Amino acid sequence: MYKIGNIYFIAAIAVIGGGLFGFDISSMSAVISTQPYLCQFNQQGFNEKGQCMGPTDDVQGGITAAMPGGSWLGALISGIVSDTFGRKKSIQMGSLVWIIGSIIVCASVNIPMLVVGRIINGFSVGICSAQVPVYISELAPPSKRGRLVGFQQWAITWGILIMFFICYGSSFLDGNATFRLPWGLQAVPAALLLLGLCFLPESPRWLAKNDRWEEANEVLTLVHGQGDPNSPWVHREIDEIREVVEFERANADVSYFELFTPKMVNRTSIGVFTQIWSQLTGMNVMMYYITYVFTMAGLAEGSGNAVLLPSGIQFVINVIMTVPALLWMDRWGRRPTLLVGAFFMCLWLCVNASLFATYSRPARHGEFTSTAESMSITGAPAKAIIASTYLFVASFAPTWGPVSWTYPPELYPLRLRGKAVALCTSANWAFNFALAYFVPPAFATITWRTYVLFATFCAAMFLHVFFMFPETANKPLEEVEEIFDDSKPGSVKYIGTPAWKTRNTRNLVLRQERNEIPMSEEKVGYQEHKETVNP
């Protein structure tokens, strides 16, 4: 079958797997305030206005958390599946599982059935969210790797936006079609992903690891050599991959336990915390429960769908503000992007906490449809809450959103990359599960202090990134290994360089890809760079 070699097209198809996560986020956030959903899964009876109260806060938290709970398990096993069957086939398996889960969710008649369907959907998202970044990072040239893996986050934002407005349109329908139609349409992108992957090549590094060298060389020639089998860049890359594969085979077997050995535990902790911190920013919580926040800010006006349109504005912001990262993240580097994002998110969370603490009043009995909507704020402070919420999203979208998917696959050696990224992504989903479950009762009990908690996390992640996260932008994956491991033959020995002194080698790698630096000068160039940061 004909294989497509354009790296941008390959990434565009693969990141549909990220779009599935986005579809799930907004398919839940957009329906939890609608009366058909609240009545179908009603546990609390009716309020003073005769409206269904829906599930209890704990149960709604459990329904929402079912998806990230399944994703945690899917991400954890995805490394084994990916290493056994290949990066591409593991993503195809995930798309099949998503279709099954979407059918069950769409047909749900009670809470247990809905939870089971969301767990199955989550299992699919766990596989795809872990292995799509690995697949793209192993195919992409170093100078474009950040941009291409960042498409994963952009696909998530598009999935959120598209599904949100499908839900908004469906909210004007009568009866259960309000939520069943968008839940059923979730299966469409998974079918497109399953079909589209048939025309894409497998990861050349996975092929090489499985002694399929001729196929690996064909893929590199197709994707990096524009079909030229004599491309110097392709020859250089296949030689580096061969050296790494042979070295790894001679030194260790692959297991999850190796990730926690003294030699690996540092980068394991960095990768895991990259994903944990991305959750502790509070961004996905803001996505799941944005209708709660805007209802407390007075946007609902008693209508089931009046809050949806202003809530959708933040999803538009999320899509638009991810674009700068796709264009310039490789130029900016990973470290500055993460530091700037943590600072500004902390700022806007503090603003929200201050406004709610100063100007809000406790919600009156029967005023809202959920006890999680525990505060009421009106006038100019309410508008400031909405504005700072939009600014928070605009700070996350070009920073932690794309970088949290780009950074972990760059940290690990080939033999461990599939399992390591699976472990990192499972940490993401474990905290996603905990936070999705925690936020409704948190708003109900500690109210505005919920924002203080997330602001504290943002301050902590700023410090962690500054002192511990090295720069990996524009380095070949085999070269990144040398930041942590100086035992390889010919290593440049970056090891021992403080994280804040590692630098972006964009100009050097661009010259390599253009074949402006002969092989004999390549290591010299890196050695000169190393001496400037660690004299």
Protein Blocks (a to p, Z undefined) as FASTA:
>chain_A
ZZdfbfklmmmmmmmmmmmmmmmmmmmmmmmmpfklmmmmgcnlpafkopaebjafklmm
mmmmmmmmmmmmmmmmmmmmmmmnojklmmmmmmmmmmmmmmmmmmpcbfklmmmmmmmm
mmmmmmmmmmmmmmmmmmpcfklmmmmmmmmmmmmmmmmmmmmmmmmmmmmpghjllmmm
mmmmmmmmmmmmmmmmmmpccdfklmmmnopaklmmmmmmmmmnnopakbmklmmmmmmm
mmmmmmmmmmoccdfklmmgmklmmmmmmmmmmmmmmmmnommmmmmmmmmmmmmnopnn
opaklmmmmmmmmmmmmmmmmmmmmmmmmmnommlmmmmmmmmmmmmmmmmmmmmmmmmc
cddehkambfklmbccehjllmmmmmmmmmmmmmmmmmmmmmmmmmmmmmpcfklmmmmm
mmmmmmmmmmmmmmmmmmmmmmmmnmmmmmmmmmmmmmmmmmmmmmmmccfehiafklmm
mmmmckbghiaolghpafklpccfklmmmmmmnopacfklmmmmmmmmmmmmmZZ
